[in-house]
């Protein structure tokens, strides 16, 4: 296990082994670990704009006016990753 950890490259999500670069897929997990992979990985539900504003203000400590301005530009309860990067 330690040998695999040393060869893991998070930038490419793969292992760099002497034979070549190898990526582990969900099929590999099923075959090697006998773990069933069933259904959707995650189901997302649409949040109301006011709930998203409250979460961003409380958890990320951004100014409410800036959050509302960004959401107007994104046409919904969304913010852009570039906006988050600019905030921090």
PyMOL Python script that loads the backbone (N, CA, C, O; Angstrom):
from pymol import cmd

cmd.read_pdbstr("""\
ATOM      1  N   UNK A   1       0.820  -1.180   0.000  1.00  0.00           N
ATOM      2  CA  UNK A   1       0.000   0.000   0.000  1.00  0.00           C
ATOM      3  C   UNK A   1       0.873   1.255   0.000  1.00  0.00           C
ATOM      4  O   UNK A   1       0.564   2.233  -0.682  1.00  0.00           O
ATOM      5  N   UNK A   2       1.945   1.225   0.754  1.00  0.00           N
ATOM      6  CA  UNK A   2       2.848   2.371   0.819  1.00  0.00           C
ATOM      7  C   UNK A   2       3.474   2.656  -0.547  1.00  0.00           C
ATOM      8  O   UNK A   2       3.658   3.817  -0.914  1.00  0.00           O
ATOM      9  N   UNK A   3       3.796   1.624  -1.286  1.00  0.00           N
ATOM     10  CA  UNK A   3       4.374   1.808  -2.623  1.00  0.00           C
ATOM     11  C   UNK A   3       3.395   2.530  -3.539  1.00  0.00           C
ATOM     12  O   UNK A   3       3.795   3.393  -4.319  1.00  0.00           O
ATOM     13  N   UNK A   4       2.108   2.180  -3.448  1.00  0.00           N
ATOM     14  CA  UNK A   4       1.110   2.874  -4.255  1.00  0.00           C
ATOM     15  C   UNK A   4       0.956   4.331  -3.832  1.00  0.00           C
ATOM     16  O   UNK A   4       0.811   5.218  -4.672  1.00  0.00           O
ATOM     17  N   UNK A   5       0.987   4.566  -2.538  1.00  0.00           N
ATOM     18  CA  UNK A   5       0.852   5.937  -2.043  1.00  0.00           C
ATOM     19  C   UNK A   5       1.985   6.817  -2.542  1.00  0.00           C
ATOM     20  O   UNK A   5       1.762   7.983  -2.867  1.00  0.00           O
ATOM     21  N   UNK A   6       3.191   6.280  -2.607  1.00  0.00           N
ATOM     22  CA  UNK A   6       4.338   7.047  -3.072  1.00  0.00           C
ATOM     23  C   UNK A   6       4.255   7.357  -4.565  1.00  0.00           C
ATOM     24  O   UNK A   6       4.827   8.346  -5.024  1.00  0.00           O
ATOM     25  N   UNK A   7       3.556   6.531  -5.315  1.00  0.00           N
ATOM     26  CA  UNK A   7       3.479   6.702  -6.765  1.00  0.00           C
ATOM     27  C   UNK A   7       2.219   7.444  -7.219  1.00  0.00           C
ATOM     28  O   UNK A   7       2.006   7.629  -8.417  1.00  0.00           O
ATOM     29  N   UNK A   8       1.385   7.868  -6.267  1.00  0.00           N
ATOM     30  CA  UNK A   8       0.147   8.581  -6.599  1.00  0.00           C
ATOM     31  C   UNK A   8       0.450  10.030  -6.955  1.00  0.00           C
ATOM     32  O   UNK A   8       1.180  10.714  -6.238  1.00  0.00           O
ATOM     33  N   UNK A   9      -0.113  10.493  -8.060  1.00  0.00           N
ATOM     34  CA  UNK A   9       0.007  11.888  -8.489  1.00  0.00           C
ATOM     35  C   UNK A   9      -1.384  12.490  -8.541  1.00  0.00           C
ATOM     36  O   UNK A   9      -2.168  12.183  -9.438  1.00  0.00           O
ATOM     37  N   UNK A  10      -1.690  13.353  -7.572  1.00  0.00           N
ATOM     38  CA  UNK A  10      -3.044  13.891  -7.483  1.00  0.00           C
ATOM     39  C   UNK A  10      -3.377  14.826  -8.640  1.00  0.00           C
ATOM     40  O   UNK A  10      -4.552  15.019  -8.952  1.00  0.00           O
ATOM     41  N   UNK A  11      -2.375  15.404  -9.278  1.00  0.00           N
ATOM     42  CA  UNK A  11      -2.632  16.300 -10.406  1.00  0.00           C
ATOM     43  C   UNK A  11      -3.314  15.568 -11.553  1.00  0.00           C
ATOM     44  O   UNK A  11      -4.162  16.141 -12.238  1.00  0.00           O
ATOM     45  N   UNK A  12      -2.951  14.313 -11.768  1.00  0.00           N
ATOM     46  CA  UNK A  12      -3.511  13.520 -12.863  1.00  0.00           C
ATOM     47  C   UNK A  12      -4.431  12.409 -12.372  1.00  0.00           C
ATOM     48  O   UNK A  12      -4.988  11.661 -13.176  1.00  0.00           O
ATOM     49  N   UNK A  13      -4.591  12.297 -11.051  1.00  0.00           N
ATOM     50  CA  UNK A  13      -5.405  11.232 -10.448  1.00  0.00           C
ATOM     51  C   UNK A  13      -4.997   9.861 -10.972  1.00  0.00           C
ATOM     52  O   UNK A  13      -5.843   9.057 -11.361  1.00  0.00           O
ATOM     53  N   UNK A  14      -3.709   9.609 -10.978  1.00  0.00           N
ATOM     54  CA  UNK A  14      -3.219   8.329 -11.490  1.00  0.00           C
ATOM     55  C   UNK A  14      -1.956   7.909 -10.739  1.00  0.00           C
ATOM     56  O   UNK A  14      -1.345   8.693 -10.013  1.00  0.00           O
ATOM     57  N   UNK A  15      -1.589   6.644 -10.943  1.00  0.00           N
ATOM     58  CA  UNK A  15      -0.366   6.098 -10.381  1.00  0.00           C
ATOM     59  C   UNK A  15       0.688   6.049 -11.483  1.00  0.00           C
ATOM     60  O   UNK A  15       0.388   5.656 -12.611  1.00  0.00           O
ATOM     61  N   UNK A  16       1.912   6.445 -11.167  1.00  0.00           N
ATOM     62  CA  UNK A  16       3.015   6.360 -12.113  1.00  0.00           C
ATOM     63  C   UNK A  16       3.882   5.158 -11.726  1.00  0.00           C
ATOM     64  O   UNK A  16       4.707   5.234 -10.816  1.00  0.00           O
ATOM     65  N   UNK A  17       3.676   4.066 -12.430  1.00  0.00           N
ATOM     66  CA  UNK A  17       4.380   2.816 -12.155  1.00  0.00           C
ATOM     67  C   UNK A  17       5.514   2.629 -13.157  1.00  0.00           C
ATOM     68  O   UNK A  17       5.531   3.292 -14.194  1.00  0.00           O
ATOM     69  N   UNK A  18       6.459   1.739 -12.867  1.00  0.00           N
ATOM     70  CA  UNK A  18       7.570   1.514 -13.797  1.00  0.00           C
ATOM     71  C   UNK A  18       7.114   1.100 -15.198  1.00  0.00           C
ATOM     72  O   UNK A  18       7.796   1.384 -16.182  1.00  0.00           O
ATOM     73  N   UNK A  19       5.962   0.430 -15.289  1.00  0.00           N
ATOM     74  CA  UNK A  19       5.505  -0.007 -16.611  1.00  0.00           C
ATOM     75  C   UNK A  19       4.842   1.112 -17.393  1.00  0.00           C
ATOM     76  O   UNK A  19       4.983   1.186 -18.614  1.00  0.00           O
ATOM     77  N   UNK A  20       4.101   2.008 -16.683  1.00  0.00           N
ATOM     78  CA  UNK A  20       3.424   3.143 -17.320  1.00  0.00           C
ATOM     79  C   UNK A  20       2.539   3.837 -16.296  1.00  0.00           C
ATOM     80  O   UNK A  20       2.495   3.452 -15.127  1.00  0.00           O
ATOM     81  N   UNK A  21       1.841   4.855 -16.750  1.00  0.00           N
ATOM     82  CA  UNK A  21       0.887   5.553 -15.901  1.00  0.00           C
ATOM     83  C   UNK A  21      -0.418   4.760 -15.878  1.00  0.00           C
ATOM     84  O   UNK A  21      -0.906   4.336 -16.926  1.00  0.00           O
ATOM     85  N   UNK A  22      -0.987   4.558 -14.681  1.00  0.00           N
ATOM     86  CA  UNK A  22      -2.174   3.728 -14.530  1.00  0.00           C
ATOM     87  C   UNK A  22      -3.235   4.512 -13.762  1.00  0.00           C
ATOM     88  O   UNK A  22      -2.935   5.182 -12.774  1.00  0.00           O
ATOM     89  N   UNK A  23      -4.464   4.417 -14.227  1.00  0.00           N
ATOM     90  CA  UNK A  23      -5.592   5.031 -13.547  1.00  0.00           C
ATOM     91  C   UNK A  23      -6.524   3.937 -13.053  1.00  0.00           C
ATOM     92  O   UNK A  23      -6.797   2.978 -13.774  1.00  0.00           O
ATOM     93  N   UNK A  24      -7.010   4.076 -11.829  1.00  0.00           N
ATOM     94  CA  UNK A  24      -7.947   3.113 -11.275  1.00  0.00           C
ATOM     95  C   UNK A  24      -9.362   3.621 -11.544  1.00  0.00           C
ATOM     96  O   UNK A  24      -9.689   4.768 -11.237  1.00  0.00           O
ATOM     97  N   UNK A  25     -10.194   2.759 -12.118  1.00  0.00           N
ATOM     98  CA  UNK A  25     -11.562   3.116 -12.448  1.00  0.00           C
ATOM     99  C   UNK A  25     -12.539   2.470 -11.460  1.00  0.00           C
ATOM    100  O   UNK A  25     -12.143   1.653 -10.629  1.00  0.00           O
ATOM    101  N   UNK A  26     -13.809   2.842 -11.561  1.00  0.00           N
ATOM    102  CA  UNK A  26     -14.811   2.211 -10.708  1.00  0.00           C
ATOM    103  C   UNK A  26     -14.922   0.718 -10.988  1.00  0.00           C
ATOM    104  O   UNK A  26     -15.189  -0.069 -10.080  1.00  0.00           O
ATOM    105  N   UNK A  27     -14.719   0.329 -12.234  1.00  0.00           N
ATOM    106  CA  UNK A  27     -14.718  -1.107 -12.561  1.00  0.00           C
ATOM    107  C   UNK A  27     -13.614  -1.838 -11.801  1.00  0.00           C
ATOM    108  O   UNK A  27     -13.818  -2.958 -11.333  1.00  0.00           O
ATOM    109  N   UNK A  28     -12.445  -1.208 -11.677  1.00  0.00           N
ATOM    110  CA  UNK A  28     -11.345  -1.812 -10.920  1.00  0.00           C
ATOM    111  C   UNK A  28     -11.727  -1.974  -9.450  1.00  0.00           C
ATOM    112  O   UNK A  28     -11.413  -2.993  -8.834  1.00  0.00           O
ATOM    113  N   UNK A  29     -12.399  -0.976  -8.889  1.00  0.00           N
ATOM    114  CA  UNK A  29     -12.831  -1.051  -7.490  1.00  0.00           C
ATOM    115  C   UNK A  29     -13.781  -2.223  -7.296  1.00  0.00           C
ATOM    116  O   UNK A  29     -13.661  -2.974  -6.329  1.00  0.00           O
ATOM    117  N   UNK A  30     -14.728  -2.376  -8.221  1.00  0.00           N
ATOM    118  CA  UNK A  30     -15.682  -3.483  -8.129  1.00  0.00           C
ATOM    119  C   UNK A  30     -14.961  -4.822  -8.186  1.00  0.00           C
ATOM    120  O   UNK A  30     -15.232  -5.709  -7.376  1.00  0.00           O
ATOM    121  N   UNK A  31     -14.047  -4.973  -9.133  1.00  0.00           N
ATOM    122  CA  UNK A  31     -13.369  -6.257  -9.312  1.00  0.00           C
ATOM    123  C   UNK A  31     -12.383  -6.582  -8.196  1.00  0.00           C
ATOM    124  O   UNK A  31     -12.307  -7.728  -7.755  1.00  0.00           O
ATOM    125  N   UNK A  32     -11.636  -5.597  -7.742  1.00  0.00           N
ATOM    126  CA  UNK A  32     -10.605  -5.846  -6.733  1.00  0.00           C
ATOM    127  C   UNK A  32     -11.145  -5.897  -5.308  1.00  0.00           C
ATOM    128  O   UNK A  32     -10.723  -6.738  -4.515  1.00  0.00           O
ATOM    129  N   UNK A  33     -12.060  -5.017  -4.984  1.00  0.00           N
ATOM    130  CA  UNK A  33     -12.541  -4.920  -3.606  1.00  0.00           C
ATOM    131  C   UNK A  33     -13.922  -5.518  -3.398  1.00  0.00           C
ATOM    132  O   UNK A  33     -14.401  -5.609  -2.268  1.00  0.00           O
ATOM    133  N   UNK A  34     -14.559  -5.923  -4.482  1.00  0.00           N
ATOM    134  CA  UNK A  34     -15.896  -6.512  -4.423  1.00  0.00           C
ATOM    135  C   UNK A  34     -16.907  -5.573  -3.769  1.00  0.00           C
ATOM    136  O   UNK A  34     -17.800  -6.003  -3.039  1.00  0.00           O
ATOM    137  N   UNK A  35     -16.742  -4.277  -4.051  1.00  0.00           N
ATOM    138  CA  UNK A  35     -17.698  -3.287  -3.561  1.00  0.00           C
ATOM    139  C   UNK A  35     -18.690  -2.982  -4.678  1.00  0.00           C
ATOM    140  O   UNK A  35     -18.282  -2.636  -5.786  1.00  0.00           O
ATOM    141  N   UNK A  36     -19.969  -3.102  -4.406  1.00  0.00           N
ATOM    142  CA  UNK A  36     -20.940  -2.809  -5.456  1.00  0.00           C
ATOM    143  C   UNK A  36     -21.043  -1.297  -5.717  1.00  0.00           C
ATOM    144  O   UNK A  36     -21.148  -0.505  -4.780  1.00  0.00           O
ATOM    145  N   UNK A  37     -21.013  -0.928  -6.941  1.00  0.00           N
ATOM    146  CA  UNK A  37     -21.201   0.469  -7.340  1.00  0.00           C
ATOM    147  C   UNK A  37     -22.567   0.519  -8.006  1.00  0.00           C
ATOM    148  O   UNK A  37     -22.729   0.089  -9.149  1.00  0.00           O
ATOM    149  N   UNK A  38     -23.547   1.047  -7.283  1.00  0.00           N
ATOM    150  CA  UNK A  38     -24.931   1.014  -7.755  1.00  0.00           C
ATOM    151  C   UNK A  38     -25.500   2.433  -7.735  1.00  0.00           C
ATOM    152  O   UNK A  38     -25.275   3.184  -6.786  1.00  0.00           O
ATOM    153  N   UNK A  39     -26.228   2.788  -8.771  1.00  0.00           N
ATOM    154  CA  UNK A  39     -26.964   4.043  -8.802  1.00  0.00           C
ATOM    155  C   UNK A  39     -26.089   5.253  -9.039  1.00  0.00           C
ATOM    156  O   UNK A  39     -24.913   5.139  -9.383  1.00  0.00           O
ATOM    157  N   UNK A  40     -26.686   6.407  -8.849  1.00  0.00           N
ATOM    158  CA  UNK A  40     -26.006   7.684  -9.072  1.00  0.00           C
ATOM    159  C   UNK A  40     -25.029   7.957  -7.935  1.00  0.00           C
ATOM    160  O   UNK A  40     -25.281   7.604  -6.783  1.00  0.00           O
ATOM    161  N   UNK A  41     -23.917   8.586  -8.275  1.00  0.00           N
ATOM    162  CA  UNK A  41     -22.908   8.923  -7.277  1.00  0.00           C
ATOM    163  C   UNK A  41     -23.470   9.926  -6.278  1.00  0.00           C
ATOM    164  O   UNK A  41     -23.281   9.785  -5.069  1.00  0.00           O
ATOM    165  N   UNK A  42     -24.156  10.932  -6.786  1.00  0.00           N
ATOM    166  CA  UNK A  42     -24.739  11.956  -5.935  1.00  0.00           C
ATOM    167  C   UNK A  42     -25.890  12.596  -6.695  1.00  0.00           C
ATOM    168  O   UNK A  42     -25.774  12.864  -7.891  1.00  0.00           O
ATOM    169  N   UNK A  43     -26.979  12.838  -6.020  1.00  0.00           N
ATOM    170  CA  UNK A  43     -28.080  13.551  -6.667  1.00  0.00           C
ATOM    171  C   UNK A  43     -28.161  14.939  -6.050  1.00  0.00           C
ATOM    172  O   UNK A  43     -28.267  15.087  -4.832  1.00  0.00           O
ATOM    173  N   UNK A  44     -28.111  15.936  -6.895  1.00  0.00           N
ATOM    174  CA  UNK A  44     -28.122  17.317  -6.445  1.00  0.00           C
ATOM    175  C   UNK A  44     -29.539  17.867  -6.514  1.00  0.00           C
ATOM    176  O   UNK A  44     -30.279  17.590  -7.458  1.00  0.00           O
ATOM    177  N   UNK A  45     -29.901  18.632  -5.524  1.00  0.00           N
ATOM    178  CA  UNK A  45     -31.199  19.291  -5.557  1.00  0.00           C
ATOM    179  C   UNK A  45     -30.976  20.800  -5.597  1.00  0.00           C
ATOM    180  O   UNK A  45     -30.060  21.332  -4.970  1.00  0.00           O
ATOM    181  N   UNK A  46     -31.828  21.457  -6.339  1.00  0.00           N
ATOM    182  CA  UNK A  46     -31.729  22.904  -6.512  1.00  0.00           C
ATOM    183  C   UNK A  46     -32.017  23.595  -5.184  1.00  0.00           C
ATOM    184  O   UNK A  46     -33.028  23.308  -4.543  1.00  0.00           O
ATOM    185  N   UNK A  47     -31.152  24.487  -4.776  1.00  0.00           N
ATOM    186  CA  UNK A  47     -31.361  25.261  -3.559  1.00  0.00           C
ATOM    187  C   UNK A  47     -31.995  26.602  -3.911  1.00  0.00           C
ATOM    188  O   UNK A  47     -31.776  27.142  -4.995  1.00  0.00           O
ATOM    189  N   UNK A  48     -32.768  27.122  -2.996  1.00  0.00           N
ATOM    190  CA  UNK A  48     -33.364  28.436  -3.189  1.00  0.00           C
ATOM    191  C   UNK A  48     -32.265  29.496  -3.047  1.00  0.00           C
ATOM    192  O   UNK A  48     -31.329  29.332  -2.265  1.00  0.00           O
ATOM    193  N   UNK A  49     -32.391  30.560  -3.796  1.00  0.00           N
ATOM    194  CA  UNK A  49     -31.372  31.619  -3.829  1.00  0.00           C
ATOM    195  C   UNK A  49     -31.101  32.162  -2.431  1.00  0.00           C
ATOM    196  O   UNK A  49     -29.945  32.369  -2.063  1.00  0.00           O
ATOM    197  N   UNK A  50     -32.152  32.397  -1.647  1.00  0.00           N
ATOM    198  CA  UNK A  50     -31.961  32.956  -0.300  1.00  0.00           C
ATOM    199  C   UNK A  50     -31.171  32.005   0.600  1.00  0.00           C
ATOM    200  O   UNK A  50     -30.363  32.450   1.416  1.00  0.00           O
ATOM    201  N   UNK A  51     -31.400  30.700   0.456  1.00  0.00           N
ATOM    202  CA  UNK A  51     -30.644  29.722   1.243  1.00  0.00           C
ATOM    203  C   UNK A  51     -29.166  29.740   0.870  1.00  0.00           C
ATOM    204  O   UNK A  51     -28.298  29.646   1.737  1.00  0.00           O
ATOM    205  N   UNK A  52     -28.888  29.860  -0.418  1.00  0.00           N
ATOM    206  CA  UNK A  52     -27.493  29.899  -0.881  1.00  0.00           C
ATOM    207  C   UNK A  52     -26.804  31.165  -0.387  1.00  0.00           C
ATOM    208  O   UNK A  52     -25.655  31.118   0.051  1.00  0.00           O
ATOM    209  N   UNK A  53     -27.496  32.284  -0.455  1.00  0.00           N
ATOM    210  CA  UNK A  53     -26.935  33.550   0.036  1.00  0.00           C
ATOM    211  C   UNK A  53     -26.593  33.422   1.516  1.00  0.00           C
ATOM    212  O   UNK A  53     -25.502  33.800   1.941  1.00  0.00           O
ATOM    213  N   UNK A  54     -27.524  32.889   2.295  1.00  0.00           N
ATOM    214  CA  UNK A  54     -27.284  32.723   3.734  1.00  0.00           C
ATOM    215  C   UNK A  54     -26.067  31.839   4.001  1.00  0.00           C
ATOM    216  O   UNK A  54     -25.250  32.146   4.869  1.00  0.00           O
ATOM    217  N   UNK A  55     -25.949  30.735   3.247  1.00  0.00           N
ATOM    218  CA  UNK A  55     -24.816  29.824   3.445  1.00  0.00           C
ATOM    219  C   UNK A  55     -23.491  30.484   3.088  1.00  0.00           C
ATOM    220  O   UNK A  55     -22.511  30.344   3.820  1.00  0.00           O
ATOM    221  N   UNK A  56     -23.453  31.206   1.965  1.00  0.00           N
ATOM    222  CA  UNK A  56     -22.202  31.855   1.556  1.00  0.00           C
ATOM    223  C   UNK A  56     -21.793  32.940   2.544  1.00  0.00           C
ATOM    224  O   UNK A  56     -20.613  33.080   2.865  1.00  0.00           O
ATOM    225  N   UNK A  57     -22.758  33.702   3.021  1.00  0.00           N
ATOM    226  CA  UNK A  57     -22.452  34.768   3.987  1.00  0.00           C
ATOM    227  C   UNK A  57     -21.967  34.166   5.299  1.00  0.00           C
ATOM    228  O   UNK A  57     -20.994  34.643   5.883  1.00  0.00           O
ATOM    229  N   UNK A  58     -22.641  33.122   5.761  1.00  0.00           N
ATOM    230  CA  UNK A  58     -22.288  32.519   7.053  1.00  0.00           C
ATOM    231  C   UNK A  58     -21.001  31.705   6.986  1.00  0.00           C
ATOM    232  O   UNK A  58     -20.128  31.860   7.839  1.00  0.00           O
ATOM    233  N   UNK A  59     -20.874  30.843   5.988  1.00  0.00           N
ATOM    234  CA  UNK A  59     -19.755  29.902   5.954  1.00  0.00           C
ATOM    235  C   UNK A  59     -18.491  30.481   5.325  1.00  0.00           C
ATOM    236  O   UNK A  59     -17.383  30.187   5.774  1.00  0.00           O
ATOM    237  N   UNK A  60     -18.652  31.299   4.294  1.00  0.00           N
ATOM    238  CA  UNK A  60     -17.474  31.847   3.606  1.00  0.00           C
ATOM    239  C   UNK A  60     -17.196  33.296   3.975  1.00  0.00           C
ATOM    240  O   UNK A  60     -16.198  33.878   3.550  1.00  0.00           O
ATOM    241  N   UNK A  61     -18.101  33.877   4.779  1.00  0.00           N
ATOM    242  CA  UNK A  61     -17.937  35.243   5.272  1.00  0.00           C
ATOM    243  C   UNK A  61     -17.748  36.257   4.146  1.00  0.00           C
ATOM    244  O   UNK A  61     -16.869  37.117   4.208  1.00  0.00           O
ATOM    245  N   UNK A  62     -18.582  36.143   3.121  1.00  0.00           N
ATOM    246  CA  UNK A  62     -18.573  37.129   2.040  1.00  0.00           C
ATOM    247  C   UNK A  62     -19.703  38.120   2.272  1.00  0.00           C
ATOM    248  O   UNK A  62     -20.646  37.837   3.012  1.00  0.00           O
ATOM    249  N   UNK A  63     -19.604  39.272   1.641  1.00  0.00           N
ATOM    250  CA  UNK A  63     -20.587  40.336   1.827  1.00  0.00           C
ATOM    251  C   UNK A  63     -21.838  40.014   1.022  1.00  0.00           C
ATOM    252  O   UNK A  63     -21.756  39.590  -0.131  1.00  0.00           O
ATOM    253  N   UNK A  64     -22.989  40.218   1.639  1.00  0.00           N
ATOM    254  CA  UNK A  64     -24.259  39.820   1.043  1.00  0.00           C
ATOM    255  C   UNK A  64     -24.511  40.496  -0.306  1.00  0.00           C
ATOM    256  O   UNK A  64     -25.058  39.876  -1.217  1.00  0.00           O
ATOM    257  N   UNK A  65     -24.116  41.760  -0.436  1.00  0.00           N
ATOM    258  CA  UNK A  65     -24.327  42.500  -1.696  1.00  0.00           C
ATOM    259  C   UNK A  65     -23.505  41.876  -2.816  1.00  0.00           C
ATOM    260  O   UNK A  65     -23.984  41.766  -3.945  1.00  0.00           O
ATOM    261  N   UNK A  66     -22.274  41.465  -2.520  1.00  0.00           N
ATOM    262  CA  UNK A  66     -21.428  40.837  -3.529  1.00  0.00           C
ATOM    263  C   UNK A  66     -21.990  39.479  -3.959  1.00  0.00           C
ATOM    264  O   UNK A  66     -21.925  39.122  -5.135  1.00  0.00           O
ATOM    265  N   UNK A  67     -22.542  38.725  -3.002  1.00  0.00           N
ATOM    266  CA  UNK A  67     -23.137  37.431  -3.323  1.00  0.00           C
ATOM    267  C   UNK A  67     -24.345  37.619  -4.235  1.00  0.00           C
ATOM    268  O   UNK A  67     -24.471  36.931  -5.248  1.00  0.00           O
ATOM    269  N   UNK A  68     -25.218  38.534  -3.888  1.00  0.00           N
ATOM    270  CA  UNK A  68     -26.422  38.765  -4.698  1.00  0.00           C
ATOM    271  C   UNK A  68     -26.051  39.249  -6.099  1.00  0.00           C
ATOM    272  O   UNK A  68     -26.676  38.829  -7.073  1.00  0.00           O
ATOM    273  N   UNK A  69     -25.055  40.116  -6.222  1.00  0.00           N
ATOM    274  CA  UNK A  69     -24.606  40.602  -7.527  1.00  0.00           C
ATOM    275  C   UNK A  69     -24.095  39.442  -8.373  1.00  0.00           C
ATOM    276  O   UNK A  69     -24.415  39.355  -9.558  1.00  0.00           O
ATOM    277  N   UNK A  70     -23.308  38.557  -7.783  1.00  0.00           N
ATOM    278  CA  UNK A  70     -22.777  37.402  -8.510  1.00  0.00           C
ATOM    279  C   UNK A  70     -23.905  36.476  -8.954  1.00  0.00           C
ATOM    280  O   UNK A  70     -23.881  35.967 -10.074  1.00  0.00           O
ATOM    281  N   UNK A  71     -24.872  36.258  -8.104  1.00  0.00           N
ATOM    282  CA  UNK A  71     -25.972  35.356  -8.453  1.00  0.00           C
ATOM    283  C   UNK A  71     -26.854  35.929  -9.563  1.00  0.00           C
ATOM    284  O   UNK A  71     -27.394  35.181 -10.379  1.00  0.00           O
ATOM    285  N   UNK A  72     -26.997  37.238  -9.591  1.00  0.00           N
ATOM    286  CA  UNK A  72     -27.751  37.871 -10.682  1.00  0.00           C
ATOM    287  C   UNK A  72     -27.018  37.620 -11.999  1.00  0.00           C
ATOM    288  O   UNK A  72     -27.650  37.314 -13.010  1.00  0.00           O
ATOM    289  N   UNK A  73     -25.700  37.746 -11.994  1.00  0.00           N
ATOM    290  CA  UNK A  73     -24.920  37.504 -13.209  1.00  0.00           C
ATOM    291  C   UNK A  73     -24.992  36.040 -13.636  1.00  0.00           C
ATOM    292  O   UNK A  73     -24.921  35.741 -14.827  1.00  0.00           O
ATOM    293  N   UNK A  74     -25.131  35.123 -12.673  1.00  0.00           N
ATOM    294  CA  UNK A  74     -25.174  33.687 -12.977  1.00  0.00           C
ATOM    295  C   UNK A  74     -26.595  33.183 -13.223  1.00  0.00           C
ATOM    296  O   UNK A  74     -26.781  32.012 -13.555  1.00  0.00           O
ATOM    297  N   UNK A  75     -27.598  34.047 -13.067  1.00  0.00           N
ATOM    298  CA  UNK A  75     -29.003  33.708 -13.330  1.00  0.00           C
ATOM    299  C   UNK A  75     -29.491  32.531 -12.491  1.00  0.00           C
ATOM    300  O   UNK A  75     -30.053  31.572 -13.019  1.00  0.00           O
ATOM    301  N   UNK A  76     -29.272  32.614 -11.182  1.00  0.00           N
ATOM    302  CA  UNK A  76     -29.779  31.556 -10.315  1.00  0.00           C
ATOM    303  C   UNK A  76     -28.957  31.422  -9.047  1.00  0.00           C
ATOM    304  O   UNK A  76     -28.192  32.316  -8.687  1.00  0.00           O
ATOM    305  N   UNK A  77     -29.126  30.304  -8.384  1.00  0.00           N
ATOM    306  CA  UNK A  77     -28.432  30.073  -7.110  1.00  0.00           C
ATOM    307  C   UNK A  77     -27.050  29.470  -7.360  1.00  0.00           C
ATOM    308  O   UNK A  77     -26.714  28.415  -6.823  1.00  0.00           O
ATOM    309  N   UNK A  78     -26.262  30.151  -8.175  1.00  0.00           N
ATOM    310  CA  UNK A  78     -24.932  29.693  -8.560  1.00  0.00           C
ATOM    311  C   UNK A  78     -23.922  30.824  -8.390  1.00  0.00           C
ATOM    312  O   UNK A  78     -24.275  32.002  -8.438  1.00  0.00           O
ATOM    313  N   UNK A  79     -22.672  30.450  -8.193  1.00  0.00           N
ATOM    314  CA  UNK A  79     -21.553  31.393  -8.263  1.00  0.00           C
ATOM    315  C   UNK A  79     -20.465  30.748  -9.105  1.00  0.00           C
ATOM    316  O   UNK A  79     -20.371  29.523  -9.181  1.00  0.00           O
ATOM    317  N   UNK A  80     -19.655  31.567  -9.727  1.00  0.00           N
ATOM    318  CA  UNK A  80     -18.574  31.057 -10.565  1.00  0.00           C
ATOM    319  C   UNK A  80     -17.350  30.754  -9.709  1.00  0.00           C
ATOM    320  O   UNK A  80     -17.108  31.413  -8.698  1.00  0.00           O
ATOM    321  N   UNK A  81     -16.586  29.751 -10.123  1.00  0.00           N
ATOM    322  CA  UNK A  81     -15.347  29.408  -9.432  1.00  0.00           C
ATOM    323  C   UNK A  81     -14.376  30.589  -9.469  1.00  0.00           C
ATOM    324  O   UNK A  81     -13.661  30.839  -8.499  1.00  0.00           O
ATOM    325  N   UNK A  82     -14.352  31.305 -10.576  1.00  0.00           N
ATOM    326  CA  UNK A  82     -13.465  32.473 -10.676  1.00  0.00           C
ATOM    327  C   UNK A  82     -13.855  33.545  -9.653  1.00  0.00           C
ATOM    328  O   UNK A  82     -12.987  34.241  -9.126  1.00  0.00           O
ATOM    329  N   UNK A  83     -15.147  33.679  -9.372  1.00  0.00           N
ATOM    330  CA  UNK A  83     -15.601  34.630  -8.365  1.00  0.00           C
ATOM    331  C   UNK A  83     -15.100  34.215  -6.985  1.00  0.00           C
ATOM    332  O   UNK A  83     -14.635  35.052  -6.210  1.00  0.00           O
ATOM    333  N   UNK A  84     -15.196  32.924  -6.682  1.00  0.00           N
ATOM    334  CA  UNK A  84     -14.685  32.426  -5.402  1.00  0.00           C
ATOM    335  C   UNK A  84     -13.193  32.663  -5.261  1.00  0.00           C
ATOM    336  O   UNK A  84     -12.716  33.049  -4.194  1.00  0.00           O
ATOM    337  N   UNK A  85     -12.457  32.430  -6.344  1.00  0.00           N
ATOM    338  CA  UNK A  85     -11.005  32.666  -6.309  1.00  0.00           C
ATOM    339  C   UNK A  85     -10.706  34.132  -6.054  1.00  0.00           C
ATOM    340  O   UNK A  85      -9.791  34.459  -5.299  1.00  0.00           O
ATOM    341  N   UNK A  86     -11.472  35.016  -6.678  1.00  0.00           N
ATOM    342  CA  UNK A  86     -11.267  36.447  -6.467  1.00  0.00           C
ATOM    343  C   UNK A  86     -11.576  36.858  -5.032  1.00  0.00           C
ATOM    344  O   UNK A  86     -10.954  37.778  -4.499  1.00  0.00           O
ATOM    345  N   UNK A  87     -12.534  36.180  -4.407  1.00  0.00           N
ATOM    346  CA  UNK A  87     -12.902  36.496  -3.017  1.00  0.00           C
ATOM    347  C   UNK A  87     -11.767  36.138  -2.056  1.00  0.00           C
ATOM    348  O   UNK A  87     -11.584  36.777  -1.020  1.00  0.00           O
ATOM    349  N   UNK A  88     -11.007  35.097  -2.426  1.00  0.00           N
ATOM    350  CA  UNK A  88      -9.954  34.642  -1.528  1.00  0.00           C
ATOM    351  C   UNK A  88      -8.605  34.795  -2.159  1.00  0.00           C
ATOM    352  O   UNK A  88      -7.593  34.461  -1.542  1.00  0.00           O
TER     353      UNK A  88
END
""", "prot")
cmd.dss("prot")
cmd.show_as("cartoon", "prot")
cmd.util.cbc("prot")
cmd.orient("prot")
